[in-house]
Amino acid sequence: MPTSIFEQDLPPTQANHVALSPLTFIERSAAVYPDYPAVVHGDIRRSWAETWERCRRLASALEQRGVKPGQTVAAMLPNVPAMFEAHFGVPLAGCVLNTLNIRLDAEAIAYMLEHGEASAVLVDPEFAGVIEQAVAGLAKKPLLIDVADALFEGDARSIGEVEYEALLDEGDPSYAYRLPEDEWQAISLNYTSGTTGKPKGVVYHHRGAYLNAVSNILEWAMPHHPIYLWTLPMFHCNGWCFPWTIAARAGVSVCLRRVDPQRITDLIVEEGVTHFSGAPIVLNGLVNLPDDRKRVFDHPVKVTTAGAAPPASVIAGVEKLGIEVTHVYGLTEVYGPVTVCAWREAWDELPIEQRARIKARQGVRYHMLEALCVADPVTHEPVPKDGETIGEILMRGNNVMKGYLKNPKATQEALAEGWYHTGDLAVWHANGYLEIKDRSKDIIISGGENISTIEVEDALYSLPAVEEAAVVAKPDEKWGETPCAFVKLKVGYGEVSEADIIAHCREHLAGFKVPKTVIFTELPKTSTGKIQKFVLREEARKQ
């Protein structure tokens, strides 16, 4: 094929072709807004100039301690300033950041450290014991770095070779940091939950992190200098890429060690928080605060929520507090959220409950996601946009992972036929908005009929006495499977029986979708607030 005239003597050069990296965001904010606030944590108030210097010191100190480009630096940290700084300092040294789930046990952490070949680990005192156990059995011991925190209440035991602030003192504030020569270079490593088999290591590249960080700005119409409260764990999908997003907007990161509805409410008022993110369980906590402790906010506050589809009743409850809800959807393999329930002005006139039902949909693709469809998982043919036909959500674009670390088989399966296969089942509405019906592993097939657990859960949440609910399949000799509901009731309500729950569901659901069993209990959750349905499925089998 002959070369086009537009390709002749016009090669890419350093002047017109640069690898995309979110590390350039902090460089710009520190140069343009050096005195603007960047990080808030208790009494700590740091500017962008200070934060940028600390990140460069971290990169320099890691290099001086023998950590080489391309190696992994892990972080076992809650949402503290060091965790935010690690998102820049570690890759500035050419290294790959592995943020560890702080709720995992030593055995799981040990596997991740060994599999990811961690050369160093940043450790909060709250998790010193877990890390100590995890590294005990490793053939190659990583450099342990203690990260002290004045807000930690407990035994601040030291297990590291150096404390974080002392490490930064070793670093050069004018360090000649590394931007990637190739934007396909890895920037971070995130492990999946590993509920079946070993967790998989999801590898992110600089290009994807850059684009998804920008997408966060576009989908949320995020202005300059937002004040962002870290209710979302930064270890989860690198905080949905929001450390890099906040740097791009020269915003403020208000750190939060532990999710607490009352503390969230107080910080929104005290710090003038404008944005935060979290699973529906975080929103549910705000809605269920005692009436005398709730606040209706008098300044604009926005939240993005993802995870399980938020019940319409929870969305409605949050909006009554003056918080505007945007529903997003994504997975670890796509850098966090990549779809959004993009709002239409015509819906503003609808009753709040109807608006909430629309907001519960997962919506349309982010600007930076190239393609999205709901398709037959075998033929990959798109399903009709009828709001009824169920198919698998498939995705394609620059913000799909590089693949799974040291797992070519799983990578090939996940990216087969030019699509990322999510394993999530959804319908497509006539306006192009998708709505998840279930994970493929969660759908209940009863007497040959598919039952969406999300639909049943939505009916349960519409009962005022219900605080939390989850539905799973229970084996049944006659029907194959039947719905089993696990319910946590709100404090202060009178007696609510299994019969009451079932009767309520009959008013809202077809008969075959109504739970046959109701169990009142606390619901097990992951550290990001997702209900652990695999635990509940085991419990249902015993009933």
ABEGO torsion letter per residue (X at the ends): XBBBAAABGBBBBAAABBBBBAAAAAAAAAAABAABBABBBEABBBBAAAAAAAAAAAAAAAAAAGBBBGBBBBBBBBBBAAAAAAAAAAAAAGBBBBBBBAABBAAAAAAAAAAAGBABBBBBAAAAAAAAAAAAABABBBBBBBBBBAABBEBBBBABABBAAAAAAABBAABBBBBBABAABBABBBBBAGABEBBBBBBBBAAAAAAAAAAAAAAAGBBBGBBBBBABBAABGGGGGAAAAAAAAGBBBBBBABBBAAAAAAAAAAAGBABBBEBAAAAAAAAABBAAABBBBABBBBBBBBEBBBBAAAAAAAAAAGBBBBBBBBBAAAGEBABBBBBBAAAAABBAAAAAAAAABAEBBBAABABBBBBBAAAGBBBBBAGABBBBBBBBEAABBAEBBGBAAAAAAAABGGBBBAGBBBBBBAAGBBBBAEBAAABBBBGGBBBBAAAAAAAAAABAABABBBBBBBBBAAAGBBBBBBBBBBBGBBBBBAAAAAAAAAAABBAAABBABBBBBBBBBBAAGBBBAAAAAAAAAAX
